[in-house]
Amino acid sequence: MAKEIKHLSRLIQWQFFISICLIGGLTLTVMTFFGRLWWGFELATHFRVQYVILFFFLLVVMAVRRQWLLVGITGICMAVHLFHILPVYLSPGESFAESKSEMVKIFSSNVRRHNTHHQQVIDLISKETPDVVTFQELDNTWLEALKPLDETYSYRRVIKVNFRERLALYSKLPIIASHEKYYGSFRIPVLITTLNVKGYHLVVYTTHLTSPTTIRDARARNQALRQLAQEIPLVKEPVVLVGDLNISPWSPYFYDLLRTSGLKDSRDGFGTQASWPTYVPLFLIPLDHCLVHSSVQVLDRRLGPYIGSDHYPVMIKLAVPDKS
């Protein structure tokens, strides 16, 4: 009798767990359709990969139980999320560059201010030999630790984000001009740098947008995204927007950014490349971006190894058309 009661208890617990997963998954899926209505709903759009895993698990469970109605429901929900994920895998990669083009390798990393793996970052950059390096969340300790890069990167620009954090761009390519602008209600700083790529100008926007953990922060980030999207098409030279944008590619505001700015996502053809948070692999989502002008070819895009930060670094190889 005691054995039967124990078995029944486990069965009830399992059924409860499955029910919670199903109800939670369905609720979150519905929320993703209303991301523009409320910042909390928009947060639900960032975890498409996790939803696919969840609904695949539920699909198998329902199929084993022959609960065909629930099989159909979970299958539809999984398909909804796959619809948003698969394009970056199915898009054809740009495997070759036009004859008249120059290669530019970009390394971007949110190093996290309290991270002490300074030498590991320097060694990785030395190994990858990028032409341009952008950093987010630097502090004075990081700036001091990165001084060995000055030997290789003759050009450097650093701007203040707040009293502790800095944005920085290191470049082997000559800097023609640079300035900082402020966007949104929080006046989020953006470093705008014009590089000379063998006579051809390339404009690099780098920034670290606010994390949408409150409605005010989310609104400030969205305002900055909207202003960037409206400004970038007015720039005469090709633009690259790179950095920790604190938004996933499945947010409706990210779709707005691509549509209005005319930029393309460098992930197309290279997969999801989820970069944050490194300390909780199950919840990894892509927050670190590189968006490029339509004339710029993306030859390679990949994540770097763990460097002590909560973000993986991003490495991109571009082919910039030479119009000199």
C-alpha positions as CSV (number, residue, x, y, z in Angstrom):
1,M,0.0,0.0,0.0
2,A,2.8,2.4,1.0
3,K,4.5,1.6,-2.3
4,E,1.4,2.4,-4.3
5,I,0.9,5.7,-2.5
6,K,4.5,6.6,-3.2
7,H,4.1,5.8,-6.9
8,L,0.9,7.8,-7.0
9,S,2.6,10.8,-5.3
10,R,5.4,10.7,-7.9
11,L,2.9,10.5,-10.7
12,I,1.0,13.5,-9.4
13,Q,4.2,15.5,-9.0
14,W,5.2,14.6,-12.6
15,Q,1.8,15.6,-13.9
16,F,1.9,18.8,-12.0
17,F,5.4,19.6,-13.4
18,I,4.2,18.9,-17.0
19,S,1.1,21.0,-16.5
20,I,3.2,23.9,-15.2
21,C,5.6,23.7,-18.1
22,L,2.7,23.6,-20.6
23,I,0.8,26.5,-19.1
24,G,4.0,28.5,-18.6
25,G,5.1,27.9,-22.2
26,L,1.7,28.8,-23.7
27,T,1.5,31.9,-21.6
28,L,5.0,33.1,-22.6
29,T,4.3,32.3,-26.2
30,V,1.1,34.5,-26.2
31,M,3.1,37.3,-24.5
32,T,5.6,37.4,-27.4
33,F,2.8,38.6,-29.7
34,F,2.3,41.7,-27.6
35,G,5.8,42.8,-27.0
36,R,5.0,46.4,-28.0
37,L,2.2,46.7,-25.4
38,W,4.3,46.4,-22.3
39,W,8.0,46.1,-21.5
40,G,7.4,42.8,-19.5
41,F,5.8,41.2,-22.6
42,E,8.8,42.3,-24.7
43,L,11.2,40.5,-22.3
44,A,9.4,37.3,-23.2
45,T,10.5,37.6,-26.8
46,H,14.2,37.1,-26.0
47,F,14.1,33.4,-25.2
48,R,12.9,31.8,-28.4
49,V,15.6,29.0,-28.4
50,Q,14.6,28.0,-24.8
51,Y,10.9,27.9,-25.9
52,V,11.8,25.5,-28.7
53,I,13.6,23.2,-26.3
54,L,10.7,23.3,-23.9
55,F,8.0,22.6,-26.5
56,F,10.1,19.8,-28.1
57,F,10.2,18.2,-24.7
58,L,6.5,18.6,-24.2
59,L,5.8,17.3,-27.7
60,V,7.7,14.1,-27.0
61,V,5.8,13.6,-23.7
62,M,2.4,14.3,-25.3
63,A,3.2,11.9,-28.2
64,V,4.2,9.1,-25.8
65,R,0.9,9.7,-24.0
66,R,-1.0,9.9,-27.3
67,Q,-2.6,13.2,-26.3
68,W,-2.9,14.3,-29.9
69,L,-4.6,17.6,-29.2
70,L,-1.8,18.7,-27.0
71,V,0.7,17.3,-29.5
72,G,-0.8,19.7,-32.1
73,I,-0.8,22.7,-29.7
74,T,2.8,22.1,-28.6
75,G,3.8,21.6,-32.2
76,I,2.3,24.9,-33.3
77,C,3.9,26.7,-30.4
78,M,7.3,25.2,-31.3
79,A,6.8,26.2,-35.0
80,V,6.0,29.8,-33.9
81,H,9.4,30.1,-32.3
82,L,11.3,28.2,-35.0
83,F,9.9,30.7,-37.5
84,H,11.9,33.4,-35.8
85,I,15.1,31.4,-35.2
86,L,15.6,29.5,-38.4
87,P,16.3,32.5,-40.8
88,V,19.8,33.1,-39.3
89,Y,20.6,29.4,-40.1
90,L,19.0,29.2,-43.5
91,S,20.2,32.5,-44.8
92,P,23.0,32.0,-47.4
93,G,26.4,33.0,-46.0
94,E,28.6,35.4,-47.9
95,S,31.6,33.2,-48.3
96,F,33.6,35.3,-50.8
97,A,34.3,38.9,-51.3
98,E,34.1,41.0,-54.4
99,S,37.4,41.5,-56.1
100,K,37.5,45.2,-55.2
101,S,37.1,45.0,-51.4
102,E,39.2,45.3,-48.3
103,M,39.0,42.9,-45.3
104,V,38.2,44.4,-41.9
105,K,38.2,42.2,-38.8
106,I,36.3,43.5,-35.8
107,F,36.4,42.3,-32.2
108,S,33.8,43.5,-29.8
109,S,33.5,42.7,-26.1
110,N,31.6,43.7,-23.0
111,V,34.4,42.8,-20.7
112,R,32.4,43.5,-17.5
113,R,33.9,46.1,-15.2
114,H,34.7,43.8,-12.2
115,N,36.3,41.1,-14.5
116,T,40.0,40.6,-13.7
117,H,40.9,38.4,-16.7
118,H,42.9,41.3,-18.3
119,Q,45.7,39.2,-19.8
120,Q,43.3,36.7,-21.2
121,V,41.6,39.4,-23.2
122,I,44.9,40.8,-24.4
123,D,46.1,37.3,-25.4
124,L,42.9,36.6,-27.3
125,I,43.2,39.9,-29.3
126,S,46.8,39.1,-30.0
127,K,45.8,35.7,-31.3
128,E,42.8,36.9,-33.4
129,T,44.6,40.0,-34.8
130,P,41.5,42.2,-35.4
131,D,41.8,45.5,-37.2
132,V,39.3,47.2,-34.9
133,V,38.5,46.4,-31.2
134,T,35.5,47.8,-29.3
135,F,35.1,47.5,-25.6
136,Q,32.1,48.1,-23.3
137,E,32.1,48.4,-19.5
138,L,35.7,49.4,-19.2
139,D,36.9,51.2,-16.0
140,N,40.2,52.8,-15.2
141,T,41.7,49.5,-14.1
142,W,40.9,48.0,-17.5
143,L,42.2,51.0,-19.4
144,E,45.5,50.6,-17.5
145,A,45.7,46.9,-18.1
146,L,45.0,47.3,-21.8
147,K,48.0,49.6,-22.4
148,P,50.0,46.8,-24.1
149,L,47.5,47.1,-27.0
150,D,48.9,50.6,-27.7
151,E,51.9,49.0,-29.4
152,T,49.7,47.4,-32.1
153,Y,46.7,49.7,-32.2
154,S,48.0,53.2,-33.0
155,Y,44.6,54.8,-32.9
156,R,42.3,54.9,-29.8
157,R,39.2,56.7,-28.7
158,V,37.7,56.5,-25.2
159,I,34.5,58.1,-24.0
160,K,32.9,58.3,-20.6
161,V,29.6,56.4,-20.0
162,N,29.3,57.4,-16.4
163,F,31.7,58.2,-13.5
164,R,33.1,54.6,-13.6
165,E,32.5,53.1,-17.0
166,R,34.0,53.9,-20.4
167,L,33.4,52.9,-24.1
168,A,36.5,52.4,-26.2
169,L,37.6,51.7,-29.8
170,Y,41.1,50.6,-30.7
171,S,42.1,50.6,-34.3
172,K,45.0,49.7,-36.6
173,L,43.2,51.7,-39.3
174,P,43.6,55.5,-39.3
175,I,40.8,57.4,-37.6
176,I,39.6,60.2,-39.8
177,A,37.1,61.6,-37.4
178,S,35.4,60.7,-34.2
179,H,32.8,62.2,-31.8
180,E,30.3,61.1,-29.2
181,K,26.5,61.6,-29.3
182,Y,23.8,61.0,-26.8
183,Y,20.5,59.3,-27.5
184,G,17.3,58.7,-25.7
185,S,15.9,60.1,-22.4
186,F,18.9,58.8,-20.5
187,R,21.3,60.4,-23.0
188,I,23.1,57.1,-23.7
189,P,26.5,57.8,-25.2
190,V,27.5,56.4,-28.6
191,L,31.0,56.6,-30.0
192,I,31.0,57.4,-33.7
193,T,34.3,56.8,-35.5
194,T,35.1,57.2,-39.2
195,L,37.9,54.9,-40.3
196,N,40.1,55.0,-43.4
197,V,40.0,51.6,-45.0
198,K,42.7,52.2,-47.7
199,G,41.0,55.4,-48.9
200,Y,37.5,54.2,-48.3
201,H,35.6,55.5,-45.2
202,L,33.8,53.2,-42.8
203,V,31.7,54.6,-40.0
204,V,31.6,52.6,-36.8
205,Y,29.0,53.2,-34.2
206,T,29.7,51.5,-30.9
207,T,27.6,51.7,-27.7
208,H,26.2,49.9,-24.7
209,L,22.5,50.5,-24.3
210,T,20.6,50.3,-21.1
211,S,19.3,46.9,-19.9
212,P,15.5,46.8,-20.0
213,T,15.1,45.7,-16.4
214,T,12.6,48.5,-15.6
215,I,10.0,50.3,-17.8
216,R,12.1,53.5,-17.7
217,D,15.3,51.6,-18.8
218,A,13.4,49.8,-21.5
219,R,11.9,53.1,-22.8
220,A,15.3,54.8,-22.8
221,R,16.8,51.9,-24.8
222,N,14.0,51.9,-27.3
223,Q,14.3,55.7,-27.7
224,A,18.0,55.3,-28.4
225,L,17.4,52.5,-30.9
226,R,14.8,54.6,-32.7
227,Q,17.0,57.7,-33.0
228,L,19.9,55.5,-34.2
229,A,17.7,53.9,-36.8
230,Q,16.6,57.3,-38.1
231,E,20.0,58.8,-38.2
232,I,22.1,56.0,-39.8
233,P,20.4,56.1,-43.2
234,L,21.5,59.7,-43.5
235,V,25.2,58.8,-43.2
236,K,26.8,58.9,-46.6
237,E,29.4,56.2,-45.8
238,P,28.7,52.6,-44.9
239,V,27.9,52.1,-41.3
240,V,28.7,49.3,-38.8
241,L,26.8,49.4,-35.5
242,V,28.5,47.2,-32.9
243,G,28.2,46.6,-29.2
244,D,26.0,45.3,-26.4
245,L,22.6,46.6,-27.4
246,N,20.8,44.8,-24.6
247,I,18.2,43.5,-27.0
248,S,17.7,40.2,-28.7
249,P,17.1,39.9,-32.4
250,W,13.5,38.6,-31.7
251,S,12.3,41.8,-30.1
252,P,9.9,43.9,-32.2
253,Y,12.2,46.9,-31.5
254,F,15.1,45.1,-33.1
255,Y,13.0,44.4,-36.2
256,D,12.2,48.2,-36.3
257,L,15.9,49.0,-36.0
258,L,16.8,46.8,-39.0
259,R,13.9,48.0,-41.1
260,T,14.4,51.7,-40.5
261,S,18.2,51.8,-40.6
262,G,18.6,49.5,-43.6
263,L,21.3,47.6,-41.8
264,K,21.6,43.8,-41.9
265,D,22.3,41.4,-39.1
266,S,25.8,39.9,-39.3
267,R,24.4,36.7,-37.7
268,D,22.5,35.8,-41.0
269,G,23.9,32.5,-42.2
270,F,26.0,32.0,-39.0
271,G,23.3,31.0,-36.4
272,T,22.0,32.4,-33.2
273,Q,25.3,33.0,-31.4
274,A,23.9,33.6,-28.0
275,S,26.4,35.7,-26.0
276,W,24.8,36.4,-22.5
277,P,24.8,35.3,-19.7
278,T,27.9,33.1,-19.8
279,Y,27.3,31.9,-16.2
280,V,23.8,30.4,-17.0
281,P,24.2,28.5,-20.3
282,L,20.6,27.4,-20.3
283,F,19.4,31.0,-20.6
284,L,21.9,32.2,-23.2
285,I,20.5,34.8,-25.6
286,P,22.2,37.0,-28.2
287,L,22.6,40.6,-26.9
288,D,25.9,41.5,-28.5
289,H,25.5,42.6,-32.1
290,C,27.2,43.8,-35.2
291,L,24.8,45.3,-37.8
292,V,26.3,46.3,-41.2
293,H,25.5,48.3,-44.3
294,S,24.0,46.3,-47.2
295,S,27.2,46.9,-49.3
296,V,29.4,45.3,-46.6
297,Q,29.8,41.5,-46.9
298,V,30.0,39.4,-43.7
299,L,32.6,36.7,-44.4
300,D,32.7,35.2,-40.9
301,R,31.0,35.7,-37.5
302,R,31.7,33.8,-34.3
303,L,31.8,34.0,-30.6
304,G,35.1,34.0,-28.7
305,P,35.8,31.9,-25.6
306,Y,35.0,32.7,-22.0
307,I,37.1,35.6,-20.8
308,G,35.8,36.1,-17.3
309,S,32.9,38.3,-18.4
310,D,29.2,37.6,-18.4
311,H,29.3,38.2,-22.2
312,Y,31.2,36.2,-24.8
313,P,33.2,38.4,-27.2
314,V,32.1,38.6,-30.8
315,M,34.5,38.4,-33.8
316,I,33.4,39.5,-37.3
317,K,35.2,39.4,-40.6
318,L,33.9,41.9,-43.1
319,A,34.6,42.7,-46.7
320,V,34.3,46.5,-47.3
321,P,34.0,47.5,-51.0
322,D,36.9,49.6,-52.2
323,K,35.6,52.7,-54.0
324,S,38.7,54.7,-53.8
